[in-house]
Amino acid sequence: MGRTDFTRMRCPVARAMAVLGERWAMLVLREAFYGTTRFDAFERNLGIAPNILSARLKDLVEHGLLEKAPLPEGARHEYRLTEKGRDFFPAYLALKAWADRWMTGPEGPLVVLEEAATGRPVEPPPVLSSAGTPLRPEDVRVLPGPGAGRATRARFGGEDTAYG
């Protein structure tokens, strides 16, 4: 049995995972968020084989998260975050905060982020209810959206469709 092609699924989360779920993709984006723009710097900072890095960068460019821009010195180029790539930054911050809480050793996180202008720690965006209180999965009702097909409408169209 072959692998499922997530790019062909209707679910936008599945399609996002087709791009971001590859184990190096998130780390390449991490480096872009940390200011890395050059191929050799990505390679050095990640310890990744050049052929794998080349493929990941190509995928991220094809999917519009990075753009490849020529440098003034000629044959070289750099990779820059696009608007689509920058829009992923809050999701990265949430993942980093979760990883720093649950996946670090007793010595703590390897990297901390702070606001350049103030020196204050960068916090992930909170998930809040309309009243400003923390929102938990069991506080969310899942409803079919405007792009939902028949199966999604049947699954989430009822009255009692709380997440939990």
N, C-alpha and C positions, 0 to 999 in steps of 0.2 A: 504494500500500500504506500503511495507517494505522500509527500508532505502536503499539508493544506496550504493553499495560496491565499494568505490573508489579504493581499491587495485586491482580490476579487470579492471579498465579503462586503455586504452592505453596511456593517457596523463600522462607524468611523474609528472607534477604539481599536478594533482589529486591524484596520488599515494603517492606523498610526503605529501599531506594534510591528507591522511589516517593515516600517522604516526604522523605528527606534528600538525595537526589541532585539536586534542583532547585538551581541554582547559588546562590540567595539563602538557602535554608533553613539551610545550615551557618553562614553568616555571621550570620544572625539568632540562631541558637543560641550562636555565639561571643559575641555581645553580651550575651545572657542570662547566660552563664557569667561575663562580666566585670562583671555587676551592673546592666546596663541593664534597666529595667522599663517605661518610658513610651514611647508611640508616637513622640512628638516626638524623644526621645533616640535611639531606634533609627534614625529617619529621618536625623537629623543625623550620627550616628556612621557610618552605612553609606553615606550619599549616595545613597539609594534613592528612587525615585518613590513617593509615598504610596499609589497604587493597587496597586503591586506589593508594597509592605510590608504593606498591609492583607490582601492575598491570602495572603502567606506566613505572617503571624501567624494568620490564620484556619485555614490548613492545620495548623499546629503545634498549635493549640488542639484542632482536630477529631481529631487523631491522639494527643492526650494528652501531648504533651511540654511544653506551656505551658498555664497556666490564666489566664483573664481575670478579674480581681478588681476590684470597684468600690473607688474611693478615698473616704475620708470626705467630701471636699468636693463630692460629688454626681455630676455627669455624667461625670467623668473616671474612668478605670480604669487598671490596670497589668497587666503580663504577668509571671507568676511561673513558674519552673521547677516542674514536677511531679516526683514520684518517678521516673516514666518518663524525663523530661528529665534529671534529675540522674544517672540510671543511665548516660546516654550520655557523661558527663564523661570517664571514662577513655579512651573511644574518641576523643574530641576531643583529649585530651592526646597520644595516639599520633599522630594526624594532624598536630597542631601540631609535634611533635618531628620528624616526617618532613619536613614543609614547611620547618622551620627549618634542617634539614640540607641539603636538596636544592633548595630553591626561593628561598633568599634570596640577595642580592647579597653582595659581599665585606665590606660594612659590618656584616652580621649581621642577626639578627631585628629586626623592628620593635617587638615587645613581648616581655618576659620575664615569667614568672610566678614568684612566690615565696610561700612560706608566710607568712601574716600574723603568726603567733605567733613564728616563728623567723627570718624573713628568708632562709631557705635556698631555693635554687632548687627549683621543682616539677619532678619527673621523671615521664616517662610510665611507666605500669606495665610492668615487664619481662615478657617472655614467656619463662617458664622451664619446663624439664622437671620431672618429679617429683623429680629428683635436685638441682634448683636450678641447673642449667646452662642457658645460652641455648638456646632451642628454635628451630630453623630449619624452613622449610617441608618440607624433605626428611626431617625427623625425625618427621613426622606421618603417621599412617595414617588414611585417610578411610573410614569405615564407615557403612552405612545406620543411621539413627536410628529411633526408635519410630514416627515419623510418615511414614517413607519409603514411597513407592509402589513398584509393580513395577519401573518403569524405574530408579529410584534403587537399589533392591536389586540389580538386574541389573548396574548400573554399578559399584557399590561393594561388592558382596557377596563378591567373590573374595578369595583369600589375598593376592595381590600388588597392593595398592591404595595404595601409598605415594604421597604427593602429588607429589613431584618426578618 
